[in-house]
Amino acid sequence: MKSYTTQFLRNVGIVGHGDTGKTQLVSSLLYTAGMTPRLGKVADGNTVTDWDEEEIARKISIQTGLAFAEWVPTSPGQGQGEKTKINFLDTPGYSTFVNETRASLIAADAALVVVDAVAGVQVVTEKVWDYCTEYSQPRAIVINWMDRELASFDRALESVQEVFGRTVVPLELPIGAEKQFRGVVDLLAMKALVYTPDGDGRAKIEEIPAELASAAREAHEKLVEMVAEGDDKLMEEFFEKGTLPLEDLKKGLRLAFQERRLFPVVLSSALRNIGSDAILNLILDIFPDPAGRGNASGFGEPGGKGNPLERKIADSEPLSIFVFKTLSDPFAGRINYFKVMSGVLKNDATITNFTRGTSERFQHVQVMQGKAGVEVAELHAGDLGAIAKLKETVTGDSLGDKASPIFYPAARIPEPAITFAIEPKTRADEDRIGQGIHKILEEDLALRFSRDPQTKEFLLAGSGQQHIEVVVAKLRKRFKVDVTLKPPKVPYRETIRAKADAEGKHKKQTGGHGQFGVCRVRMEPLPRGAGFEFVDDIFGGSIPKNYIPSVEKGIRAAADRGYLAGYPVVDFRAVLYDGKYHDVDSSDMAFKIAGSLAFKEAMKQARPSLLEPIMHVEVYAPDQYSGDVMGDLSSRRGRISGSESRGSNVVVKALVPFAEMLSYATDLTSMTQGRASYSMEFSHYDFVPNEIAEKVIAHAKAERQGELAEDEEVA
């Protein structure tokens, strides 16, 4: 496999709402570029980037798939150029799995946003657009499924421009509509690109059909005007000549695209392979190479701490790489996907993991074509690669030349939205569950796994019910672990509303050494999201320094167990300001117990209250259902924060308690006859209304008493 230098690389994220045809589009592009012998189809389960068993069964992308194409530009009016390698990141489009998209997009330098020609902009389209904005990525829009019944270029373009603004500008017009869609008018070269449906994706270049000539001229003039608008030199040339030569027009478009002043629109029928070569040419013509994005930003210390650092994306710089994804393979073990941020990575190199402070040997460096790895001798700055069987490296780690450490920031993943209890079916399953879950956690940053200290249940938290179901299926198929899913639990929290001052005293005298520890603690509320803060305010040695961490441990342990209903206590500060000790009888354990007792005593005075997770919900539905959707969300204690019309659809935004959303998917389907979709992500915690809090607390106490009674029976 040839190694490509930075200027001949493109890293492209393929993003969009679910079912817009992202995976099918990548399949078409790979086939057109000659990377696959036949056109893979999602329906047949043989695409390159959806290779996981669950993806094939569900016919949706669950994780980001990597693939690459080698392409020589074939644009009309342009000679053959040099071969360039395009790395595709085919990302999930369902809101349940969109955190994977957010994490993977870090490795892309630009994005293709795929939009359904029938539905237009949908909920996740906006979400992924925002991710691209967060990462300062240029993006082009592909209006896909142009051959489908009810597909409309005009309606889809209007939808995109309404949401993303007038800087969205078409580069193509369709030739034919719905089943008769057979090609596009290239508004740059002013030529017709006509395709053989189900062919090799390469166009026959013709003159523009007479019936489209007038519309094409008008659209070309608008395009020229938009390209010239942001560039004084081009504007001058435009006023002088009334147009721009093709070469100047392309240069102006490239600059406007890379500066994110213009967002071009192209057309496709991914299933019938229409428009593929034009998209590949567009990527080579105007998308930036990795160095074109500017310098990479990092820090002198892990976790976004230390001095900000910049690293030029060039072979001449010290080696640095960033791991953006991890995959757990039952045969190959842990596979790390990474981007070479600077320098050249040679096969068999030993480099330092800055995050872990260890060395790793990079044997058998690969580039990925779906699940198949292709070995390479070296990877240049900006390229994407994969490596199996590193000892300690996981997602978010930075590695490189020991003499020039730099820590690249990892993606920010929201907290899980839903928690299920899972129960191993047999004792053998219980023994294996830890190992299986640990491997899945390495590859899925949006997942959390814990064990309830009181109920002893295994808890699995994720982005949605489908997310958890996929994890359970992976456990069964990959690791031979069978579990039963129990109804989701609302992850309530507890907090305090008032200040309190309390003493914790642990004194026990037995034969030999006794136990003695006294601590005095002030507790006060903190803002939402602040967590727990411990302050050592001891003066004069009333408690020796070596016992103070034990007091903190005792308070933390008691806070984790909860006070009102067994949920963790959060958003408070504990100030240790006084205490007593005994030269002989004091110990770490005595002060840990004293800290726990002080916490419990303080909670009696501090007005403990229950908190519940509030979700940011967006519902995308036909206009006729907007009243029903709003009314239903309000009945769930939701606060409507806005609604927008999108053609014949409406987007309703609201903040709704998670406890009220457990059955929402089924209810929304029934309310809108399956024509609506929604996304939900964690927003913040807020106080539970008193009458509901009382029921939650009473239910938790009843559950605990029932468990105690069961334990006594067993005993």
Number of C-alpha atoms within 10 A of each C-alpha: 10 10 14 18 18 22 17 19 26 28 26 26 27 30 34 33 26 23 17 26 26 29 28 27 29 26 30 32 28 29 21 25 20 15 18 17 9 15 25 22 18 22 12 9 17 15 22 24 28 29 19 16 14 17 17 18 11 13 16 19 26 23 26 24 24 25 23 23 23 17 23 17 20 18 20 19 10 11 9 9 12 10 15 21 23 22 24 27 29 31 32 29 31 22 23 21 23 28 23 23 25 22 23 22 27 22 26 22 25 28 25 26 25 30 29 25 29 21 18 25 28 26 22 23 22 17 19 25 18 14 17 23 13 11 16 15 24 25 27 25 23 27 28 30 27 30 24 17 12 14 22 22 21 11 16 22 20 19 22 23 16 15 16 14 13 13 16 22 22 21 21 25 21 22 19 13 17 20 13 12 22 24 27 25 26 23 21 21 18 20 19 24 25 22 23 15 19 14 14 21 26 19 23 12 16 13 12 19 13 9 9 14 14 12 11 21 13 11 19 21 16 15 20 24 19 21 28 24 17 15 13 10 11 21 20 13 15 18 12 10 10 12 18 22 13 15 13 15 20 18 15 23 24 19 19 23 23 22 13 16 17 23 24 22 21 24 28 28 28 28 21 24 26 34 30 28 24 24 19 22 17 19 23 24 15 19 25 25 25 26 20 14 17 13 16 15 15 23 18 17 17 19 14 14 12 12 11 14 16 15 18 17 26 22 19 12 16 19 27 29 28 28 25 23 25 25 22 21 14 11 7 11 13 22 19 23 24 25 24 26 33 27 23 22 25 17 17 14 13 15 19 19 23 22 20 14 11 14 18 19 15 19 16 20 22 23 24 21 20 20 14 13 16 14 18 16 14 20 25 25 28 31 30 29 25 23 22 20 17 16 11 14 23 22 21 22 23 28 30 26 18 17 9 13 22 28 28 28 18 19 18 11 14 13 17 18 23 25 23 24 20 20 17 18 12 11 9 12 19 15 12 16 21 13 12 20 20 13 19 19 17 17 22 21 22 22 23 17 17 12 13 15 11 10 11 9 15 18 19 23 23 24 24 21 18 13 18 21 14 15 19 19 17 20 22 16 13 15 17 15 24 22 19 11 16 12 11 18 16 17 18 21 24 23 28 25 15 14 17 20 18 19 21 23 21 21 14 12 10 7 5 7 11 15 20 24 27 26 27 21 26 19 24 19 19 17 9 14 11 12 13 16 16 17 14 16 10 17 10 7 11 14 23 14 11 9 18 19 16 21 31 22 19 23 24 23 17 22 23 18 16 19 20 23 23 22 21 20 26 24 19 24 20 24 19 23 16 19 20 16 20 13 7 10 16 22 18 19 18 24 31 28 26 27 33 24 23 29 29 19 17 24 25 14 16 18 13 17 20 26 23 20 22 24 23 20 23 22 23 26 25 18 16 12 17 20 10 13 22 20 13 16 23 15 12 17 14 23 16 17 12 11 16 13 17 21 16 12 20 21 22 23 23 21 23 24 26 27 19 16 18 17 9 15 15 10 14 20 13 12 14 17 9 13 13 20 20 20 20 22 21 20 17 16 18 15 16 19 12 11 8 11 18 15 11 17 16 14 13 16 15 13 14 16 12 12 14 12 12 11 10 9 8 7 6
